[in-house]
């Protein structure tokens, strides 16, 4: 029997400030940044939520011209081509155009699309198309919610991957939660799925508590970690389950890939980050974070 070596997990995140509605220019910017990534040097490349279209569309009418088909739109073409060139997986967020029979219910002409993420594999093939489950107020003006978080089974070293988009990390309506009791919907899904990796594609706004003197939005990073508490807490207060003991302790690598810049008066947090979270450790381990206004590629390697 041939054993499979525990190869390190290598993930690249692409953070920059797209210009709203300027799809070609945004793709050109991402292409330029990704030239620094060598073929076969990473296992996964992540780009943020709605990265090529921009995010702050006020209504369904304004976003209609930039809605994309899930397998043939510009985001899909970019991801497929990059994945094939780098021989890795690529995931990015985009506004998906829904078929009329899917987008509208009785008397509903508002939900023209979905806030989605598409993943392509090393051969340029479509792996997954996920629709954001927990919509932010900006999304509700045009998007239809998805039906649940995504879990994707991939070859080592990626293995079991959970995928969420921005507000998916937050509590679902009515948005009430506590540190002690949650609910922690996305984190609980990761535990139930035995996720090795959680990918968050974000267009997360800069925190009002963020200091202008800080290069990184620490308040936002603390909030992301707090919303994933079941992945690192010492105990599960909701059902008093015993903490797992080594070597069975559950470890989840968390990648938060956020955009930077300002759009229609809205400032984004940037601060893309990676965490190593272990159930029962008592604290989330932040490994690295980008700056709020940084534009570039950051590659992180995780021993297995």
FENRAWO-V552671 format. One record per residue. RES is the residue in one small letter. SS is DSSP state (A for helix, B for strand, O for the rest). OMEGA is omega as a letter, one per 40 degrees, with the letter a starting at -180 (999 if undefined). NEAR is the number of other ideal C-beta (glycine too) atoms within 8 Angstrom. Layout:
((RES	SS	OMEGA	NEAR) (RES	SS	OMEGA	NEAR))
This chain:
((x	O	a	2) (x	O	i	3) (x	O	i	4) (x	O	a	5) (x	O	i	4) (x	O	a	8) (x	O	i	7) (x	O	i	9) (x	B	a	12) (x	B	a	13) (x	B	i	15) (x	B	i	13) (x	B	i	15) (x	B	a	15) (x	B	i	16) (x	O	a	13) (x	O	i	10) (x	O	i	14) (x	O	a	8) (x	O	i	11) (x	O	a	8) (x	O	a	9) (x	A	a	10) (x	A	i	6) (x	A	i	8) (x	A	i	14) (x	A	i	11) (x	A	i	8) (x	A	i	10) (x	A	i	14) (x	A	i	9) (x	A	a	7) (x	A	a	12) (x	A	i	12) (x	O	a	6) (x	O	a	5) (x	O	a	11) (x	O	i	5) (x	O	i	6) (x	O	a	6) (x	O	i	8) (x	O	i	11) (x	O	a	9) (x	B	i	13) (x	B	a	17) (x	B	i	14) (x	B	a	14) (x	O	i	16) (x	O	i	13) (x	O	a	12) (x	O	a	16) (x	O	a	13) (x	O	a	15) (x	O	a	12) (x	O	a	11) (x	O	i	9) (x	O	a	13) (x	O	a	5) (x	O	a	8) (x	A	a	12) (x	A	a	5) (x	A	a	7) (x	A	a	14) (x	A	a	8) (x	A	a	5) (x	A	i	10) (x	O	a	10) (x	B	i	13) (x	O	a	8) (x	O	a	11) (x	O	a	8) (x	O	a	6) (x	O	a	11) (x	A	i	9) (x	A	i	13) (x	A	a	16) (x	A	i	9) (x	A	a	13) (x	A	a	15) (x	A	a	13) (x	A	i	9) (x	A	i	12) (x	A	a	17) (x	A	i	10) (x	A	a	7) (x	A	a	16) (x	O	a	8) (x	O	i	11) (x	B	i	14) (x	B	i	14) (x	B	a	15) (x	B	i	15) (x	B	a	14) (x	B	i	15) (x	B	a	16) (x	B	i	14) (x	B	i	11) (x	O	i	11) (x	O	a	6) (x	A	a	6) (x	A	i	5) (x	A	a	7) (x	A	a	10) (x	O	i	8) (x	O	i	5) (x	O	i	3) (x	O	a	4) (x	O	i	7) (x	O	a	6) (x	O	a	7) (x	O	a	12) (x	O	a	12) (x	B	i	15) (x	B	i	12) (x	B	a	14) (x	B	i	15) (x	B	a	15) (x	B	i	16) (x	B	i	15) (x	B	a	15) (x	O	a	10) (x	O	i	9) (x	O	a	6) (x	O	a	9) (x	O	i	7) (x	B	a	11) (x	B	a	9) (x	B	i	10) (x	B	a	11) (x	B	i	12) (x	B	a	12) (x	O	a	18) (x	O	a	12) (x	O	a	10) (x	O	i	11) (x	O	a	8) (x	O	i	6) (x	O	i	8) (x	A	a	11) (x	A	i	8) (x	A	a	11) (x	O	a	13) (x	B	i	13) (x	O	a	10) (x	O	i	10) (x	O	a	10) (x	O	i	5) (x	O	a	5) (x	O	a	11) (x	B	i	9) (x	B	a	11) (x	B	i	11) (x	B	a	6) (x	O	i	9) (x	O	i	4) (x	O	e	8) (x	O	a	10) (x	O	i	12) (x	O	a	10) (x	B	a	12) (x	B	i	14) (x	B	a	16) (x	B	i	16) (x	B	i	15) (x	B	i	15) (x	A	a	13) (x	A	i	10) (x	A	a	13) (x	A	a	10) (x	O	i	8) (x	O	i	9) (x	O	a	8) (x	O	e	3) (x	O	i	3) (x	O	i	7) (x	O	i	5) (x	O	i	8) (x	B	i	6) (x	O	a	5) (x	O	a	5) (x	O	a	8) (x	B	e	12) (x	O	i	8) (x	O	a	11) (x	A	a	12) (x	A	i	14) (x	A	i	12) (x	A	i	11) (x	A	i	12) (x	A	i	14) (x	A	i	12) (x	A	a	6) (x	A	a	9) (x	O	a	7) (x	O	i	13) (x	O	a	10) (x	B	i	14) (x	B	i	16) (x	B	i	13) (x	B	i	14) (x	B	a	16) (x	B	i	12) (x	O	a	12) (x	O	a	9) (x	B	i	8) (x	O	a	11) (x	O	i	10) (x	O	a	4) (x	O	a	5) (x	O	i	13) (x	O	i	5) (x	O	a	4) (x	O	a	3) (x	O	i	9) (x	O	a	4) (x	O	i	11) (x	O	a	13) (x	A	i	8) (x	A	i	9) (x	A	i	13) (x	A	i	13) (x	A	i	8) (x	A	i	9) (x	A	a	14) (x	A	a	12) (x	A	a	8) (x	A	i	12) (x	O	a	18) (x	A	i	12) (x	A	a	13) (x	A	a	16) (x	O	a	15) (x	O	a	11) (x	O	i	6) (x	O	i	8) (x	B	a	9) (x	O	a	7) (x	O	a	5) (x	O	i	4) (x	O	i	5) (x	B	i	6) (x	O	i	3) (x	O	i	9) (x	O	i	8) (x	O	i	6) (x	O	e	4) (x	O	a	3) (x	O	a	6) (x	O	a	10) (x	O	i	10) (x	B	i	9) (x	B	i	12) (x	B	a	14) (x	B	i	14) (x	B	i	15) (x	B	a	13) (x	B	a	14) (x	B	i	14) (x	O	i	15) (x	O	i	13) (x	O	a	11) (x	B	a	7) (x	B	i	11) (x	O	i	5) (x	O	a	4) (x	B	a	8) (x	B	a	7) (x	B	a	15) (x	O	a	14) (x	O	i	17) (x	O	i	14) (x	O	a	13) (x	B	i	13) (x	B	i	15) (x	B	i	14) (x	B	a	10) (x	B	i	14) (x	B	i	12) (x	O	i	14) (x	O	a	12) (x	O	i	9) (x	O	i	6) (x	O	i	5) (x	O	a	9) (x	B	i	10) (x	B	a	10) (x	B	a	8) (x	B	i	8) (x	B	i	10) (x	O	i	13) (x	O	a	9) (x	O	a	13) (x	O	a	8) (x	O	i	9) (x	O	a	8) (x	B	i	9) (x	B	i	11) (x	B	i	10) (x	B	a	10) (x	B	i	12) (x	B	a	7) (x	B	i	11) (x	O	a	5) (x	O	999	8))
